[in-house]
Amino acid sequence: MDCNVLTDRPLPKFPSSRLWFSLPWAIAFSFAILHLTLPPTLVQQAAPWLFLGSMIFLGIPHGAADFLVARKILPRRYFPTPFLVVYSLLVLLILLLWNLGPAICLGLFLLLTAWHWGSAEVYPLPKSSEQSGRPWQAWARGGWVMVLPFALHPAETLTILNAWGIETVPLPPQAAVVGFSGLLLIADLGLSWKAMPRRFRILYGFEVLYLGLMGAILSPLWWITLYFLFFHAWRHTLRIRASFFRPTEKGLLPLLSLATLRYAPLTLLPLLIFVLLILPQQSDWTFRPLPWTGAYIALLAALTVPHSILIRYWDLQGKPEN
């Protein structure tokens, strides 16, 4: 049977642990090697282009798959027209609010992203009988991932925010920010030890420590690109394939096709919105990749709100099958 045949099982499932863990770890290692061996100027110049590349590879496309998720999990009376109308209105509302108060919206976006990224890691993993720590672990996981650039690369992080036109406030002493991110990381490890079967405790624990090392090595945009694409969007694609498809083929090519090509038409509208966002910044045809990342962050914030609501609803449909 073709791997693109939909099944009638909408509950999120945990996919192959090999693809879930091994490939992101290998990509992270390659990012670190490139970051350490390339000339610093080239590393800095490549950072915004890496981040902007997520518009066409994994980043925006993984959100475009919301159409499939909604079609499978929403009651028929809510799909497609009500879903598309509400989704679009939320995106437009967030873009409007971002234009009125970008600093406040960025703070709220970071909080929402911390929860969304954390829950995307925590809720799909096979569970033990202990469930009470799952929401706290989601906050811990997403929290240390988002705080790490402020803790370990504060000057560069603030420079990026200023390039985005965000008026920043002085950060607390770096030791306090480092301590806070460390506490979140330790909480993530401790809660995972209670909530996961033994095999996944070891894998997950190694990943947390490994990612902490990667966050120390990589500059902020490299770090965010790595996590967004290969630990968040990639794993979201794995969940979609495991939950909604009967794959008859194994390997990376069918997955990459699902992640990038299948929903390519649905990525065109976000790309058009991005162009409209950067046009006011362009007085000529000069490429301005770092300021463009600010427009891209605004677009991601707008898309993340309806996306995270839908995926949280999917998580709550039932216990993932292990």
N, C-alpha and C positions, 0 to 999 in steps of 0.2 A: 504494500500500500504506500502511496506517495506520502512523504513526510510532511506535506502541507495540508493533509486532511485533518480538519478539526475534530477533536473528540468532544464528548458531551460531559466532561469532568472539569468544572471551573475552579475547583479548590487548588490553591497554590501547592506545588509539590517541590521537594528538594531534589535537584538534579544530581548528576554525577559529581562525587566529591573530587575526582581527579581534575575535571575541568573547573570546578568551583575554586579549588585552592591552587593547583600547580601552575596553571597558565598565568594568573595574576602575579604570583610570586616571581615567575621567570621574567615577566615584563618589568616588574619593579626592579629586579636586578639589572636588567639592561638599561633602564633609565638611570640608575645610580652609576653604572660604568660610564655611560655617555657624559653624565654631569661631571664626573671626576676627571675624565680624560680630555674632553673638548676644551679649547681655549675659553677662558671666562667670558670674553666679549661675545663669542658665538653662543655660549649657553644663555646669556642674557638676551641676545637678539632672537634666539629660537623660542624662548618661553612663550611670548604672546601668540606666536603662530601655532605652537603645539596646542594651546588652549582653544584658539579659534577653530582649529581643525576638528574639534569635537562637534561642531555644527553639522558636519557631514559624515563623521565616523563615530558611531555608537552614542554620542551625547544626545543630540536632538532626535535621531532616529529611535533611540530606546523609549523616548517619551511619545513618539508618534504611534508606537504600538498600543498606546492607551485605547485607541479605537477598537482593537481586537479584544483587549481585556474588558472594556465596557460592553461590547457586544455579547460576550460570554457570561458576564456576571450580573448585569443590570436587568431588571424586569423589562419586558418588551415595551411597556408604556413609556419608559424613560429613554428608549433608544430607537433611532439615532438622533432625531431632531432635538428633544429636550436636552440630551447629553451635550450635543455640539453647541447649542445656544448657551447653556450655563457655562460650559468650558470656555467658550470664546469671551463671554462677558467677564468672567473672572480674570482672564488674561488682560483684557483691556482695562479693567479696574486697577489691577496692580501696576500696569504701565503708567496710568494716570497718577496714582499715588506716588510712584517712584519719582515722577517728574516734579511733584509738589514737595516731597521730603525724602531725598535719596538717602541721607544718613540714617534716618529712622527705619526706612524700608530695608536698607542693607542689614541693619541689626536684626530685624525680624526675619529676614531671609536666612541669615546665618543660623538663627535658632531653629527655624523650620527645616533647613537642610540638615542640621545636626540630628534632629529627630528622624527625618526621612531616611537619611543614610544609615543611621544607627538601627532603626527598625528593619530596614531592608537586609541588614546583615544578621540580625538577631532572630527575627521571627521565622525565616525559612529553615533554619538549622534544626535538625532533629532534637527533640526535647526529652528530658528525663521527667520524672514525676513532679519535680519542683518547678512551678510556673510563676511564682509570685514576683520574682526578680526581673522578669522579662522587660517591662517598661523602663525600669531603672537602668538596665543594661543597655537598652537602646539609646537612652540619653547619654550614658557614659561613653559608649562607642562613638557615636556621632560627635559628642562634645570634644573629646580629645583630638579627634581628627581635624575639627575646625579650629581649635585653639592652638594647635601645634605651630602653625606659621607665626602667630603672634608671640609665641613663647620662645621659639628658636631663631626666628629671622624677623625681629620686630621692625628694624629700619627699612628693610626691603618691602615688607608688607605694607607699611604706612606709605611708602613711595608709590606703590601700586594704587592704593586707595586714593591718594592725591591725584594721580593721573586719571582716575575715574571721576574726578570732580567731587569726591566725598570729603566733607570737612571732618577731619578726625579730631578726637579728643586725646589728651595725653594718656598713654597706657599706664597701668599700675607698674610698680617696679618689676623688672624682668624676672627676678627671683620668684616673685609672687605668681606671675603668669606661668612660669615653668612649674612651680609647685602645684598649681591648680590643674594643669594639663596632666601632670604626673599622677595626681590623685584620681582623676577621671580614668586614666589608663589602668591604674591598679584596681579601681572599682570594676572596670570592664572585665579584667582577668578574674577577680573574685566572684563576680556574679555568674560568669560563664562556667566556673567550676561547679557551681550549684545546679545550674539549669541544663547542662548538656550531658549526654552520655560520655563515657570515658574517652572513647576514640576521638570525639570531636573536641573534648577539652584540650587534648594535646595539640591537635591541629590548630584550633582557634588560638590557644595560648601562644604557640609559636608565631602565628600570623600577627598578633598584637605587638609582640616584641620586635618582630622583623619590620613591621610598618613603622614603629617608633624610630628604628634606625634609619629607614628610608626618609622619614620626615626630617631627621636631623641632617641628612646629606643633601636633600633636594631643596632648591629655592622654592618660594611659595607657588608660583604658577606651574612649575614642573610637578610639585607635590599635588596640587589640586587637580591638574590634568590626569596624572596617574590614577589617583583615587576615583575621580569621577568616571573615567572611561573604563578602567580595568578591574576595579573592585565594586563599583556601583552599577554602571550601565551594562557591563559584560554579564554580571551575575543576574541582573534583572532579565536579560535576554535568555539566559539559561533557564530561569524559572518559567518564562513564557513557553519556551519550547517543551520543557518537561511537563507542564500542566495542560497545554492545549494541543500538542501534536503527538502523533505516533511516528517517531523517527525510524526510518528504515536504513538510514545512512549514519555512519559515525565519522567524526573528524571535524576539523575546524571550518572547512569551506561552507557546509550547509548552515552552520551557526552564524558565520560572518555574513552570509547572504541574508539570513533572517534579520540580523542586526542592522544592516545597512540598505539593502536593496528592496526588500519586501514592502517597506513603508516609506520608500523614498518620496512618492508623491505627497505624502502628508508632512514632509519636512519642508516643502517649498514655501508654505505660508509663513512659518517662523523665519525662514531666510529672508523673505520679503520684508517682514517686520524689522529684522535686523538692518537691512539696507535703509529703511525709512528712519531708523534711529540714528544711523551714522551720518546721514545726509546733512543735517544741520552743522556737523563738525567739519565738513569738507568745504574749504574755500577753493581747493584745486584738486588735482588728481594724485596728490602725494599720499603714499601709504602711511597710515598712522596706527600700527597694530596695537600698541599699548592702550591708547584712548579707546580704540575699537573694542577692546576687551571689557571696558566699562559699559558700553552699549550691550554687549553680549551678556554681561552679568544681569543687567536690567531685564533682558529677555528671559534669561534662565529663571530669575525670580518670579516673573509673571507666569511662566509655564509650570514652575514647581508647585504652585499652590493647588491648581486643580489636579495635577498629576499625583501629588502626595495624598490628597483626599481620596482619589480613586484607588490607589494602591493600598492605603490603609483599610478601606472598605473591603478590598479583596482579601487582605490578611484576616479580617474578622469574619469572613464567610465560613471558616472552619479550620480545623487543625491541619496543617500540611501533612501529606502522606509521606511517611519515612521509608 
